[in-house]
Amino acid sequence: DGDKGGMTRQEMLTHVVLHGSYHRGEIGRMVVRIAVSPPWDTYAVHLHRAEPARRLGGEREPAEV
């Protein structure tokens, strides 16, 4: 907001992680206001398109990082 202040490391990291979702939510609201159907855009949809086998309900190991 431009004012002086401080944050802990944890608060800074949380801010960075959540900041983009705030903007994405605002864009979604604007798209609805202009009567455009927003695309189906979720992380789960991305995962299932990238790895269709996830839809089969089988157990799988998490990806290694």
PDBQT receptor file of N, H, CA, C and O in Angstrom, charges set to zero:
ATOM      1  N   ASP A   1       0.825  -1.211   0.000  1.00  0.00    +0.000 N 
ATOM      2  CA  ASP A   1       0.000   0.000   0.000  1.00  0.00    +0.000 C 
ATOM      3  C   ASP A   1       0.861   1.263   0.000  1.00  0.00    +0.000 C 
ATOM      4  O   ASP A   1       0.332   2.375  -0.022  1.00  0.00    +0.000 OA
ATOM      5  N   GLY A   2       2.162   1.099   0.024  1.00  0.00    +0.000 N 
ATOM      6  H   GLY A   2       2.591   0.196   0.042  1.00  0.00    +0.000 HD
ATOM      7  CA  GLY A   2       3.062   2.241  -0.032  1.00  0.00    +0.000 C 
ATOM      8  C   GLY A   2       3.481   2.775   1.325  1.00  0.00    +0.000 C 
ATOM      9  O   GLY A   2       4.444   3.538   1.409  1.00  0.00    +0.000 OA
ATOM     10  N   ASP A   3       2.786   2.396   2.387  1.00  0.00    +0.000 N 
ATOM     11  H   ASP A   3       2.004   1.776   2.318  1.00  0.00    +0.000 HD
ATOM     12  CA  ASP A   3       3.172   2.863   3.719  1.00  0.00    +0.000 C 
ATOM     13  C   ASP A   3       4.338   2.033   4.233  1.00  0.00    +0.000 C 
ATOM     14  O   ASP A   3       4.548   0.900   3.797  1.00  0.00    +0.000 OA
ATOM     15  N   LYS A   4       5.099   2.610   5.170  1.00  0.00    +0.000 N 
ATOM     16  H   LYS A   4       4.928   3.529   5.524  1.00  0.00    +0.000 HD
ATOM     17  CA  LYS A   4       6.190   1.876   5.790  1.00  0.00    +0.000 C 
ATOM     18  C   LYS A   4       5.621   0.848   6.747  1.00  0.00    +0.000 C 
ATOM     19  O   LYS A   4       4.601   1.082   7.396  1.00  0.00    +0.000 OA
ATOM     20  N   GLY A   5       6.283  -0.278   6.825  1.00  0.00    +0.000 N 
ATOM     21  H   GLY A   5       7.111  -0.467   6.298  1.00  0.00    +0.000 HD
ATOM     22  CA  GLY A   5       5.825  -1.337   7.713  1.00  0.00    +0.000 C 
ATOM     23  C   GLY A   5       6.801  -2.494   7.665  1.00  0.00    +0.000 C 
ATOM     24  O   GLY A   5       7.878  -2.377   7.080  1.00  0.00    +0.000 OA
ATOM     25  N   GLY A   6       6.446  -3.580   8.259  1.00  0.00    +0.000 N 
ATOM     26  H   GLY A   6       5.571  -3.675   8.735  1.00  0.00    +0.000 HD
ATOM     27  CA  GLY A   6       7.319  -4.741   8.272  1.00  0.00    +0.000 C 
ATOM     28  C   GLY A   6       6.541  -6.031   8.233  1.00  0.00    +0.000 C 
ATOM     29  O   GLY A   6       5.373  -6.081   8.620  1.00  0.00    +0.000 OA
ATOM     30  N   MET A   7       7.198  -7.081   7.761  1.00  0.00    +0.000 N 
ATOM     31  H   MET A   7       8.146  -7.040   7.446  1.00  0.00    +0.000 HD
ATOM     32  CA  MET A   7       6.615  -8.422   7.720  1.00  0.00    +0.000 C 
ATOM     33  C   MET A   7       7.679  -9.420   8.152  1.00  0.00    +0.000 C 
ATOM     34  O   MET A   7       8.875  -9.210   7.954  1.00  0.00    +0.000 OA
ATOM     35  N   THR A   8       7.215 -10.500   8.740  1.00  0.00    +0.000 N 
ATOM     36  H   THR A   8       6.243 -10.671   8.901  1.00  0.00    +0.000 HD
ATOM     37  CA  THR A   8       8.132 -11.589   9.049  1.00  0.00    +0.000 C 
ATOM     38  C   THR A   8       8.446 -12.330   7.744  1.00  0.00    +0.000 C 
ATOM     39  O   THR A   8       7.783 -12.106   6.731  1.00  0.00    +0.000 OA
ATOM     40  N   ARG A   9       9.438 -13.196   7.764  1.00  0.00    +0.000 N 
ATOM     41  H   ARG A   9       9.976 -13.378   8.587  1.00  0.00    +0.000 HD
ATOM     42  CA  ARG A   9       9.748 -14.000   6.573  1.00  0.00    +0.000 C 
ATOM     43  C   ARG A   9       8.540 -14.832   6.167  1.00  0.00    +0.000 C 
ATOM     44  O   ARG A   9       8.215 -14.934   4.984  1.00  0.00    +0.000 OA
ATOM     45  N   GLN A  10       7.876 -15.426   7.159  1.00  0.00    +0.000 N 
ATOM     46  H   GLN A  10       8.140 -15.343   8.119  1.00  0.00    +0.000 HD
ATOM     47  CA  GLN A  10       6.703 -16.248   6.874  1.00  0.00    +0.000 C 
ATOM     48  C   GLN A  10       5.604 -15.411   6.218  1.00  0.00    +0.000 C 
ATOM     49  O   GLN A  10       4.968 -15.863   5.266  1.00  0.00    +0.000 OA
ATOM     50  N   GLU A  11       5.379 -14.204   6.717  1.00  0.00    +0.000 N 
ATOM     51  H   GLU A  11       5.896 -13.837   7.491  1.00  0.00    +0.000 HD
ATOM     52  CA  GLU A  11       4.358 -13.337   6.130  1.00  0.00    +0.000 C 
ATOM     53  C   GLU A  11       4.721 -12.935   4.706  1.00  0.00    +0.000 C 
ATOM     54  O   GLU A  11       3.845 -12.870   3.843  1.00  0.00    +0.000 OA
ATOM     55  N   MET A  12       6.006 -12.662   4.445  1.00  0.00    +0.000 N 
ATOM     56  H   MET A  12       6.717 -12.714   5.146  1.00  0.00    +0.000 HD
ATOM     57  CA  MET A  12       6.435 -12.314   3.087  1.00  0.00    +0.000 C 
ATOM     58  C   MET A  12       6.213 -13.475   2.128  1.00  0.00    +0.000 C 
ATOM     59  O   MET A  12       5.714 -13.282   1.020  1.00  0.00    +0.000 OA
ATOM     60  N   LEU A  13       6.584 -14.684   2.552  1.00  0.00    +0.000 N 
ATOM     61  H   LEU A  13       6.989 -14.841   3.452  1.00  0.00    +0.000 HD
ATOM     62  CA  LEU A  13       6.406 -15.850   1.707  1.00  0.00    +0.000 C 
ATOM     63  C   LEU A  13       4.922 -16.096   1.434  1.00  0.00    +0.000 C 
ATOM     64  O   LEU A  13       4.537 -16.378   0.299  1.00  0.00    +0.000 OA
ATOM     65  N   THR A  14       4.098 -15.990   2.462  1.00  0.00    +0.000 N 
ATOM     66  H   THR A  14       4.411 -15.760   3.384  1.00  0.00    +0.000 HD
ATOM     67  CA  THR A  14       2.656 -16.158   2.292  1.00  0.00    +0.000 C 
ATOM     68  C   THR A  14       2.115 -15.120   1.311  1.00  0.00    +0.000 C 
ATOM     69  O   THR A  14       1.299 -15.448   0.450  1.00  0.00    +0.000 OA
ATOM     70  N   HIS A  15       2.559 -13.887   1.434  1.00  0.00    +0.000 N 
ATOM     71  H   HIS A  15       3.222 -13.620   2.133  1.00  0.00    +0.000 HD
ATOM     72  CA  HIS A  15       2.125 -12.823   0.527  1.00  0.00    +0.000 C 
ATOM     73  C   HIS A  15       2.483 -13.157  -0.925  1.00  0.00    +0.000 C 
ATOM     74  O   HIS A  15       1.647 -13.020  -1.819  1.00  0.00    +0.000 OA
ATOM     75  N   VAL A  16       3.704 -13.587  -1.154  1.00  0.00    +0.000 N 
ATOM     76  H   VAL A  16       4.382 -13.699  -0.428  1.00  0.00    +0.000 HD
ATOM     77  CA  VAL A  16       4.146 -13.916  -2.515  1.00  0.00    +0.000 C 
ATOM     78  C   VAL A  16       3.325 -15.073  -3.078  1.00  0.00    +0.000 C 
ATOM     79  O   VAL A  16       2.910 -15.029  -4.236  1.00  0.00    +0.000 OA
ATOM     80  N   VAL A  17       3.087 -16.105  -2.272  1.00  0.00    +0.000 N 
ATOM     81  H   VAL A  17       3.424 -16.140  -1.331  1.00  0.00    +0.000 HD
ATOM     82  CA  VAL A  17       2.344 -17.273  -2.728  1.00  0.00    +0.000 C 
ATOM     83  C   VAL A  17       0.899 -16.908  -3.064  1.00  0.00    +0.000 C 
ATOM     84  O   VAL A  17       0.363 -17.379  -4.067  1.00  0.00    +0.000 OA
ATOM     85  N   LEU A  18       0.271 -16.089  -2.251  1.00  0.00    +0.000 N 
ATOM     86  H   LEU A  18       0.706 -15.707  -1.436  1.00  0.00    +0.000 HD
ATOM     87  CA  LEU A  18      -1.148 -15.779  -2.435  1.00  0.00    +0.000 C 
ATOM     88  C   LEU A  18      -1.413 -14.598  -3.368  1.00  0.00    +0.000 C 
ATOM     89  O   LEU A  18      -2.537 -14.440  -3.844  1.00  0.00    +0.000 OA
ATOM     90  N   HIS A  19      -0.428 -13.783  -3.633  1.00  0.00    +0.000 N 
ATOM     91  H   HIS A  19       0.485 -13.911  -3.246  1.00  0.00    +0.000 HD
ATOM     92  CA  HIS A  19      -0.636 -12.540  -4.386  1.00  0.00    +0.000 C 
ATOM     93  C   HIS A  19      -1.217 -12.790  -5.783  1.00  0.00    +0.000 C 
ATOM     94  O   HIS A  19      -2.159 -12.110  -6.192  1.00  0.00    +0.000 OA
ATOM     95  N   GLY A  20      -0.672 -13.743  -6.501  1.00  0.00    +0.000 N 
ATOM     96  H   GLY A  20       0.093 -14.295  -6.169  1.00  0.00    +0.000 HD
ATOM     97  CA  GLY A  20      -1.149 -14.022  -7.853  1.00  0.00    +0.000 C 
ATOM     98  C   GLY A  20      -2.585 -14.495  -7.883  1.00  0.00    +0.000 C 
ATOM     99  O   GLY A  20      -3.322 -14.171  -8.814  1.00  0.00    +0.000 OA
ATOM    100  N   SER A  21      -3.001 -15.260  -6.875  1.00  0.00    +0.000 N 
ATOM    101  H   SER A  21      -2.403 -15.523  -6.119  1.00  0.00    +0.000 HD
ATOM    102  CA  SER A  21      -4.383 -15.744  -6.856  1.00  0.00    +0.000 C 
ATOM    103  C   SER A  21      -5.358 -14.586  -6.691  1.00  0.00    +0.000 C 
ATOM    104  O   SER A  21      -6.475 -14.637  -7.205  1.00  0.00    +0.000 OA
ATOM    105  N   TYR A  22      -4.950 -13.558  -5.987  1.00  0.00    +0.000 N 
ATOM    106  H   TYR A  22      -4.043 -13.516  -5.569  1.00  0.00    +0.000 HD
ATOM    107  CA  TYR A  22      -5.809 -12.375  -5.845  1.00  0.00    +0.000 C 
ATOM    108  C   TYR A  22      -6.062 -11.763  -7.219  1.00  0.00    +0.000 C 
ATOM    109  O   TYR A  22      -7.206 -11.456  -7.557  1.00  0.00    +0.000 OA
ATOM    110  N   HIS A  23      -5.016 -11.584  -8.007  1.00  0.00    +0.000 N 
ATOM    111  H   HIS A  23      -4.087 -11.834  -7.732  1.00  0.00    +0.000 HD
ATOM    112  CA  HIS A  23      -5.179 -10.979  -9.332  1.00  0.00    +0.000 C 
ATOM    113  C   HIS A  23      -5.992 -11.880 -10.256  1.00  0.00    +0.000 C 
ATOM    114  O   HIS A  23      -6.818 -11.388 -11.024  1.00  0.00    +0.000 OA
ATOM    115  N   ARG A  24      -5.772 -13.185 -10.194  1.00  0.00    +0.000 N 
ATOM    116  H   ARG A  24      -5.101 -13.585  -9.570  1.00  0.00    +0.000 HD
ATOM    117  CA  ARG A  24      -6.543 -14.113 -11.031  1.00  0.00    +0.000 C 
ATOM    118  C   ARG A  24      -8.021 -14.037 -10.678  1.00  0.00    +0.000 C 
ATOM    119  O   ARG A  24      -8.874 -14.084 -11.565  1.00  0.00    +0.000 OA
ATOM    120  N   GLY A  25      -8.326 -13.922  -9.404  1.00  0.00    +0.000 N 
ATOM    121  H   GLY A  25      -7.633 -13.884  -8.684  1.00  0.00    +0.000 HD
ATOM    122  CA  GLY A  25      -9.719 -13.803  -8.985  1.00  0.00    +0.000 C 
ATOM    123  C   GLY A  25     -10.356 -12.530  -9.508  1.00  0.00    +0.000 C 
ATOM    124  O   GLY A  25     -11.510 -12.545  -9.937  1.00  0.00    +0.000 OA
ATOM    125  N   GLU A  26      -9.627 -11.439  -9.480  1.00  0.00    +0.000 N 
ATOM    126  H   GLU A  26      -8.689 -11.426  -9.132  1.00  0.00    +0.000 HD
ATOM    127  CA  GLU A  26     -10.150 -10.172  -9.985  1.00  0.00    +0.000 C 
ATOM    128  C   GLU A  26     -10.405 -10.241 -11.492  1.00  0.00    +0.000 C 
ATOM    129  O   GLU A  26     -11.414  -9.726 -11.974  1.00  0.00    +0.000 OA
ATOM    130  N   ILE A  27      -9.495 -10.876 -12.236  1.00  0.00    +0.000 N 
ATOM    131  H   ILE A  27      -8.676 -11.295 -11.845  1.00  0.00    +0.000 HD
ATOM    132  CA  ILE A  27      -9.690 -11.034 -13.684  1.00  0.00    +0.000 C 
ATOM    133  C   ILE A  27     -10.952 -11.864 -13.941  1.00  0.00    +0.000 C 
ATOM    134  O   ILE A  27     -11.740 -11.541 -14.829  1.00  0.00    +0.000 OA
ATOM    135  N   GLY A  28     -11.139 -12.922 -13.170  1.00  0.00    +0.000 N 
ATOM    136  H   GLY A  28     -10.499 -13.185 -12.448  1.00  0.00    +0.000 HD
ATOM    137  CA  GLY A  28     -12.340 -13.740 -13.312  1.00  0.00    +0.000 C 
ATOM    138  C   GLY A  28     -13.607 -12.928 -13.092  1.00  0.00    +0.000 C 
ATOM    139  O   GLY A  28     -14.589 -13.098 -13.815  1.00  0.00    +0.000 OA
ATOM    140  N   ARG A  29     -13.593 -12.059 -12.113  1.00  0.00    +0.000 N 
ATOM    141  H   ARG A  29     -12.795 -11.921 -11.526  1.00  0.00    +0.000 HD
ATOM    142  CA  ARG A  29     -14.762 -11.201 -11.854  1.00  0.00    +0.000 C 
ATOM    143  C   ARG A  29     -15.014 -10.252 -13.014  1.00  0.00    +0.000 C 
ATOM    144  O   ARG A  29     -16.166 -10.021 -13.380  1.00  0.00    +0.000 OA
ATOM    145  N   MET A  30     -13.949  -9.695 -13.601  1.00  0.00    +0.000 N 
ATOM    146  H   MET A  30     -13.013  -9.883 -13.304  1.00  0.00    +0.000 HD
ATOM    147  CA  MET A  30     -14.106  -8.774 -14.733  1.00  0.00    +0.000 C 
ATOM    148  C   MET A  30     -14.659  -9.500 -15.954  1.00  0.00    +0.000 C 
ATOM    149  O   MET A  30     -15.504  -8.957 -16.666  1.00  0.00    +0.000 OA
ATOM    150  N   VAL A  31     -14.190 -10.722 -16.202  1.00  0.00    +0.000 N 
ATOM    151  H   VAL A  31     -13.504 -11.162 -15.623  1.00  0.00    +0.000 HD
ATOM    152  CA  VAL A  31     -14.666 -11.489 -17.355  1.00  0.00    +0.000 C 
ATOM    153  C   VAL A  31     -16.167 -11.747 -17.225  1.00  0.00    +0.000 C 
ATOM    154  O   VAL A  31     -16.901 -11.624 -18.206  1.00  0.00    +0.000 OA
ATOM    155  N   VAL A  32     -16.626 -12.099 -16.039  1.00  0.00    +0.000 N 
ATOM    156  H   VAL A  32     -16.030 -12.199 -15.242  1.00  0.00    +0.000 HD
ATOM    157  CA  VAL A  32     -18.050 -12.344 -15.827  1.00  0.00    +0.000 C 
ATOM    158  C   VAL A  32     -18.854 -11.067 -16.055  1.00  0.00    +0.000 C 
ATOM    159  O   VAL A  32     -19.946 -11.117 -16.619  1.00  0.00    +0.000 OA
ATOM    160  N   ARG A  33     -18.326  -9.930 -15.624  1.00  0.00    +0.000 N 
ATOM    161  H   ARG A  33     -17.438  -9.890 -15.165  1.00  0.00    +0.000 HD
ATOM    162  CA  ARG A  33     -19.043  -8.648 -15.791  1.00  0.00    +0.000 C 
ATOM    163  C   ARG A  33     -19.268  -8.293 -17.250  1.00  0.00    +0.000 C 
ATOM    164  O   ARG A  33     -20.242  -7.610 -17.568  1.00  0.00    +0.000 OA
ATOM    165  N   ILE A  34     -18.398  -8.735 -18.142  1.00  0.00    +0.000 N 
ATOM    166  H   ILE A  34     -17.607  -9.290 -17.883  1.00  0.00    +0.000 HD
ATOM    167  CA  ILE A  34     -18.593  -8.400 -19.556  1.00  0.00    +0.000 C 
ATOM    168  C   ILE A  34     -19.314  -9.541 -20.289  1.00  0.00    +0.000 C 
ATOM    169  O   ILE A  34     -19.261  -9.636 -21.515  1.00  0.00    +0.000 OA
ATOM    170  N   ALA A  35     -19.978 -10.389 -19.530  1.00  0.00    +0.000 N 
ATOM    171  H   ALA A  35     -20.021 -10.312 -18.533  1.00  0.00    +0.000 HD
ATOM    172  CA  ALA A  35     -20.824 -11.462 -20.057  1.00  0.00    +0.000 C 
ATOM    173  C   ALA A  35     -20.065 -12.448 -20.939  1.00  0.00    +0.000 C 
ATOM    174  O   ALA A  35     -20.599 -12.933 -21.937  1.00  0.00    +0.000 OA
ATOM    175  N   VAL A  36     -18.831 -12.740 -20.574  1.00  0.00    +0.000 N 
ATOM    176  H   VAL A  36     -18.397 -12.346 -19.763  1.00  0.00    +0.000 HD
ATOM    177  CA  VAL A  36     -18.045 -13.761 -21.260  1.00  0.00    +0.000 C 
ATOM    178  C   VAL A  36     -17.951 -14.957 -20.338  1.00  0.00    +0.000 C 
ATOM    179  O   VAL A  36     -17.688 -14.812 -19.144  1.00  0.00    +0.000 OA
ATOM    180  N   SER A  37     -18.163 -16.118 -20.882  1.00  0.00    +0.000 N 
ATOM    181  H   SER A  37     -18.377 -16.235 -21.852  1.00  0.00    +0.000 HD
ATOM    182  CA  SER A  37     -18.059 -17.329 -20.068  1.00  0.00    +0.000 C 
ATOM    183  C   SER A  37     -16.586 -17.615 -19.797  1.00  0.00    +0.000 C 
ATOM    184  O   SER A  37     -15.833 -17.872 -20.736  1.00  0.00    +0.000 OA
ATOM    185  N   PRO A  38     -16.156 -17.576 -18.533  1.00  0.00    +0.000 N 
ATOM    186  CA  PRO A  38     -14.743 -17.803 -18.239  1.00  0.00    +0.000 C 
ATOM    187  C   PRO A  38     -14.339 -19.253 -18.528  1.00  0.00    +0.000 C 
ATOM    188  O   PRO A  38     -15.164 -20.159 -18.406  1.00  0.00    +0.000 OA
ATOM    189  N   PRO A  39     -13.093 -19.477 -18.905  1.00  0.00    +0.000 N 
ATOM    190  CA  PRO A  39     -12.648 -20.846 -19.163  1.00  0.00    +0.000 C 
ATOM    191  C   PRO A  39     -12.590 -21.650 -17.870  1.00  0.00    +0.000 C 
ATOM    192  O   PRO A  39     -12.425 -21.093 -16.785  1.00  0.00    +0.000 OA
ATOM    193  N   TRP A  40     -12.727 -22.960 -17.998  1.00  0.00    +0.000 N 
ATOM    194  H   TRP A  40     -12.861 -23.413 -18.880  1.00  0.00    +0.000 HD
ATOM    195  CA  TRP A  40     -12.578 -23.847 -16.853  1.00  0.00    +0.000 C 
ATOM    196  C   TRP A  40     -11.105 -23.861 -16.516  1.00  0.00    +0.000 C 
ATOM    197  O   TRP A  40     -10.312 -24.439 -17.259  1.00  0.00    +0.000 OA
ATOM    198  N   ASP A  41     -10.722 -23.251 -15.432  1.00  0.00    +0.000 N 
ATOM    199  H   ASP A  41     -11.367 -22.781 -14.828  1.00  0.00    +0.000 HD
ATOM    200  CA  ASP A  41      -9.310 -23.018 -15.160  1.00  0.00    +0.000 C 
ATOM    201  C   ASP A  41      -9.002 -23.328 -13.705  1.00  0.00    +0.000 C 
ATOM    202  O   ASP A  41      -9.050 -22.444 -12.849  1.00  0.00    +0.000 OA
ATOM    203  N   THR A  42      -8.687 -24.580 -13.432  1.00  0.00    +0.000 N 
ATOM    204  H   THR A  42      -8.648 -25.298 -14.127  1.00  0.00    +0.000 HD
ATOM    205  CA  THR A  42      -8.319 -24.949 -12.075  1.00  0.00    +0.000 C 
ATOM    206  C   THR A  42      -7.059 -25.803 -12.102  1.00  0.00    +0.000 C 
ATOM    207  O   THR A  42      -6.715 -26.386 -13.130  1.00  0.00    +0.000 OA
ATOM    208  N   TYR A  43      -6.397 -25.869 -11.000  1.00  0.00    +0.000 N 
ATOM    209  H   TYR A  43      -6.676 -25.395 -10.165  1.00  0.00    +0.000 HD
ATOM    210  CA  TYR A  43      -5.181 -26.669 -10.892  1.00  0.00    +0.000 C 
ATOM    211  C   TYR A  43      -5.500 -28.151 -11.098  1.00  0.00    +0.000 C 
ATOM    212  O   TYR A  43      -4.734 -28.871 -11.737  1.00  0.00    +0.000 OA
ATOM    213  N   ALA A  44      -6.632 -28.601 -10.557  1.00  0.00    +0.000 N 
ATOM    214  H   ALA A  44      -7.255 -28.015 -10.038  1.00  0.00    +0.000 HD
ATOM    215  CA  ALA A  44      -7.006 -30.008 -10.704  1.00  0.00    +0.000 C 
ATOM    216  C   ALA A  44      -7.213 -30.361 -12.173  1.00  0.00    +0.000 C 
ATOM    217  O   ALA A  44      -6.783 -31.425 -12.619  1.00  0.00    +0.000 OA
ATOM    218  N   VAL A  45      -7.869 -29.475 -12.932  1.00  0.00    +0.000 N 
ATOM    219  H   VAL A  45      -8.218 -28.611 -12.570  1.00  0.00    +0.000 HD
ATOM    220  CA  VAL A  45      -8.067 -29.721 -14.361  1.00  0.00    +0.000 C 
ATOM    221  C   VAL A  45      -6.714 -29.814 -15.062  1.00  0.00    +0.000 C 
ATOM    222  O   VAL A  45      -6.512 -30.693 -15.900  1.00  0.00    +0.000 OA
ATOM    223  N   HIS A  46      -5.796 -28.925 -14.730  1.00  0.00    +0.000 N 
ATOM    224  H   HIS A  46      -5.961 -28.212 -14.050  1.00  0.00    +0.000 HD
ATOM    225  CA  HIS A  46      -4.461 -28.976 -15.324  1.00  0.00    +0.000 C 
ATOM    226  C   HIS A  46      -3.794 -30.328 -15.047  1.00  0.00    +0.000 C 
ATOM    227  O   HIS A  46      -3.244 -30.950 -15.955  1.00  0.00    +0.000 OA
ATOM    228  N   LEU A  47      -3.844 -30.772 -13.803  1.00  0.00    +0.000 N 
ATOM    229  H   LEU A  47      -4.290 -30.267 -13.064  1.00  0.00    +0.000 HD
ATOM    230  CA  LEU A  47      -3.205 -32.041 -13.448  1.00  0.00    +0.000 C 
ATOM    231  C   LEU A  47      -3.820 -33.206 -14.215  1.00  0.00    +0.000 C 
ATOM    232  O   LEU A  47      -3.104 -34.081 -14.701  1.00  0.00    +0.000 OA
ATOM    233  N   HIS A  48      -5.138 -33.217 -14.322  1.00  0.00    +0.000 N 
ATOM    234  H   HIS A  48      -5.720 -32.506 -13.927  1.00  0.00    +0.000 HD
ATOM    235  CA  HIS A  48      -5.803 -34.326 -15.006  1.00  0.00    +0.000 C 
ATOM    236  C   HIS A  48      -5.567 -34.293 -16.512  1.00  0.00    +0.000 C 
ATOM    237  O   HIS A  48      -5.528 -35.347 -17.147  1.00  0.00    +0.000 OA
ATOM    238  N   ARG A  49      -5.410 -33.117 -17.091  1.00  0.00    +0.000 N 
ATOM    239  H   ARG A  49      -5.441 -32.261 -16.576  1.00  0.00    +0.000 HD
ATOM    240  CA  ARG A  49      -5.076 -33.038 -18.518  1.00  0.00    +0.000 C 
ATOM    241  C   ARG A  49      -3.627 -33.440 -18.752  1.00  0.00    +0.000 C 
ATOM    242  O   ARG A  49      -3.313 -34.088 -19.750  1.00  0.00    +0.000 OA
ATOM    243  N   ALA A  50      -2.749 -33.059 -17.840  1.00  0.00    +0.000 N 
ATOM    244  H   ALA A  50      -3.004 -32.532 -17.029  1.00  0.00    +0.000 HD
ATOM    245  CA  ALA A  50      -1.332 -33.386 -17.987  1.00  0.00    +0.000 C 
ATOM    246  C   ALA A  50      -1.077 -34.865 -17.717  1.00  0.00    +0.000 C 
ATOM    247  O   ALA A  50      -0.185 -35.465 -18.317  1.00  0.00    +0.000 OA
ATOM    248  N   GLU A  51      -1.863 -35.454 -16.811  1.00  0.00    +0.000 N 
ATOM    249  H   GLU A  51      -2.587 -34.967 -16.324  1.00  0.00    +0.000 HD
ATOM    250  CA  GLU A  51      -1.701 -36.863 -16.449  1.00  0.00    +0.000 C 
ATOM    251  C   GLU A  51      -3.079 -37.521 -16.386  1.00  0.00    +0.000 C 
ATOM    252  O   GLU A  51      -3.632 -37.698 -15.301  1.00  0.00    +0.000 OA
ATOM    253  N   PRO A  52      -3.639 -37.887 -17.557  1.00  0.00    +0.000 N 
ATOM    254  CA  PRO A  52      -5.001 -38.435 -17.591  1.00  0.00    +0.000 C 
ATOM    255  C   PRO A  52      -5.200 -39.671 -16.710  1.00  0.00    +0.000 C 
ATOM    256  O   PRO A  52      -6.323 -39.948 -16.287  1.00  0.00    +0.000 OA
ATOM    257  N   ALA A  53      -4.146 -40.406 -16.431  1.00  0.00    +0.000 N 
ATOM    258  H   ALA A  53      -3.234 -40.182 -16.775  1.00  0.00    +0.000 HD
ATOM    259  CA  ALA A  53      -4.290 -41.605 -15.597  1.00  0.00    +0.000 C 
ATOM    260  C   ALA A  53      -4.781 -41.268 -14.190  1.00  0.00    +0.000 C 
ATOM    261  O   ALA A  53      -5.312 -42.139 -13.502  1.00  0.00    +0.000 OA
ATOM    262  N   ARG A  54      -4.617 -40.046 -13.763  1.00  0.00    +0.000 N 
ATOM    263  H   ARG A  54      -4.186 -39.339 -14.323  1.00  0.00    +0.000 HD
ATOM    264  CA  ARG A  54      -5.106 -39.643 -12.435  1.00  0.00    +0.000 C 
ATOM    265  C   ARG A  54      -6.614 -39.803 -12.328  1.00  0.00    +0.000 C 
ATOM    266  O   ARG A  54      -7.128 -40.001 -11.227  1.00  0.00    +0.000 OA
ATOM    267  N   ARG A  55      -7.328 -39.723 -13.424  1.00  0.00    +0.000 N 
ATOM    268  H   ARG A  55      -6.911 -39.562 -14.318  1.00  0.00    +0.000 HD
ATOM    269  CA  ARG A  55      -8.784 -39.846 -13.415  1.00  0.00    +0.000 C 
ATOM    270  C   ARG A  55      -9.234 -41.278 -13.168  1.00  0.00    +0.000 C 
ATOM    271  O   ARG A  55     -10.403 -41.513 -12.859  1.00  0.00    +0.000 OA
ATOM    272  N   LEU A  56      -8.339 -42.224 -13.298  1.00  0.00    +0.000 N 
ATOM    273  H   LEU A  56      -7.390 -42.033 -13.549  1.00  0.00    +0.000 HD
ATOM    274  CA  LEU A  56      -8.704 -43.627 -13.163  1.00  0.00    +0.000 C 
ATOM    275  C   LEU A  56      -8.859 -44.060 -11.719  1.00  0.00    +0.000 C 
ATOM    276  O   LEU A  56      -9.333 -45.165 -11.453  1.00  0.00    +0.000 OA
ATOM    277  N   GLY A  57      -8.469 -43.214 -10.786  1.00  0.00    +0.000 N 
ATOM    278  H   GLY A  57      -8.084 -42.317 -11.001  1.00  0.00    +0.000 HD
ATOM    279  CA  GLY A  57      -8.652 -43.513  -9.370  1.00  0.00    +0.000 C 
ATOM    280  C   GLY A  57      -7.592 -44.427  -8.776  1.00  0.00    +0.000 C 
ATOM    281  O   GLY A  57      -7.698 -44.818  -7.614  1.00  0.00    +0.000 OA
ATOM    282  N   GLY A  58      -6.586 -44.769  -9.541  1.00  0.00    +0.000 N 
ATOM    283  H   GLY A  58      -6.499 -44.452 -10.486  1.00  0.00    +0.000 HD
ATOM    284  CA  GLY A  58      -5.536 -45.622  -9.014  1.00  0.00    +0.000 C 
ATOM    285  C   GLY A  58      -4.607 -44.861  -8.096  1.00  0.00    +0.000 C 
ATOM    286  O   GLY A  58      -4.465 -43.644  -8.212  1.00  0.00    +0.000 OA
ATOM    287  N   GLU A  59      -3.987 -45.563  -7.202  1.00  0.00    +0.000 N 
ATOM    288  H   GLU A  59      -4.103 -46.552  -7.108  1.00  0.00    +0.000 HD
ATOM    289  CA  GLU A  59      -3.004 -44.954  -6.311  1.00  0.00    +0.000 C 
ATOM    290  C   GLU A  59      -1.743 -44.632  -7.097  1.00  0.00    +0.000 C 
ATOM    291  O   GLU A  59      -1.352 -45.397  -7.980  1.00  0.00    +0.000 OA
ATOM    292  N   ARG A  60      -1.119 -43.538  -6.795  1.00  0.00    +0.000 N 
ATOM    293  H   ARG A  60      -1.436 -42.917  -6.079  1.00  0.00    +0.000 HD
ATOM    294  CA  ARG A  60       0.136 -43.203  -7.444  1.00  0.00    +0.000 C 
ATOM    295  C   ARG A  60       1.008 -42.459  -6.466  1.00  0.00    +0.000 C 
ATOM    296  O   ARG A  60       0.527 -41.815  -5.534  1.00  0.00    +0.000 OA
ATOM    297  N   GLU A  61       2.279 -42.557  -6.693  1.00  0.00    +0.000 N 
ATOM    298  H   GLU A  61       2.670 -43.080  -7.450  1.00  0.00    +0.000 HD
ATOM    299  CA  GLU A  61       3.245 -41.868  -5.840  1.00  0.00    +0.000 C 
ATOM    300  C   GLU A  61       3.300 -40.395  -6.251  1.00  0.00    +0.000 C 
ATOM    301  O   GLU A  61       3.182 -40.096  -7.439  1.00  0.00    +0.000 OA
ATOM    302  N   PRO A  62       3.475 -39.468  -5.308  1.00  0.00    +0.000 N 
ATOM    303  CA  PRO A  62       3.636 -38.060  -5.673  1.00  0.00    +0.000 C 
ATOM    304  C   PRO A  62       4.904 -37.874  -6.487  1.00  0.00    +0.000 C 
ATOM    305  O   PRO A  62       5.877 -38.609  -6.317  1.00  0.00    +0.000 OA
ATOM    306  N   ALA A  63       4.886 -36.885  -7.372  1.00  0.00    +0.000 N 
ATOM    307  H   ALA A  63       4.096 -36.288  -7.510  1.00  0.00    +0.000 HD
ATOM    308  CA  ALA A  63       6.042 -36.597  -8.206  1.00  0.00    +0.000 C 
ATOM    309  C   ALA A  63       7.219 -36.170  -7.339  1.00  0.00    +0.000 C 
ATOM    310  O   ALA A  63       7.046 -35.473  -6.339  1.00  0.00    +0.000 OA
ATOM    311  N   GLU A  64       8.402 -36.589  -7.727  1.00  0.00    +0.000 N 
ATOM    312  H   GLU A  64       8.542 -37.155  -8.539  1.00  0.00    +0.000 HD
ATOM    313  CA  GLU A  64       9.594 -36.163  -7.000  1.00  0.00    +0.000 C 
ATOM    314  C   GLU A  64       9.953 -34.756  -7.409  1.00  0.00    +0.000 C 
ATOM    315  O   GLU A  64       9.804 -34.379  -8.571  1.00  0.00    +0.000 OA
ATOM    316  N   VAL A  65      10.426 -33.980  -6.456  1.00  0.00    +0.000 N 
ATOM    317  H   VAL A  65      10.547 -34.285  -5.512  1.00  0.00    +0.000 HD
ATOM    318  CA  VAL A  65      10.769 -32.590  -6.730  1.00  0.00    +0.000 C 
ATOM    319  C   VAL A  65      12.255 -32.422  -6.795  1.00  0.00    +0.000 C 
ATOM    320  O   VAL A  65      12.742 -31.314  -7.018  1.00  0.00    +0.000 OA
TER     321      VAL A  65
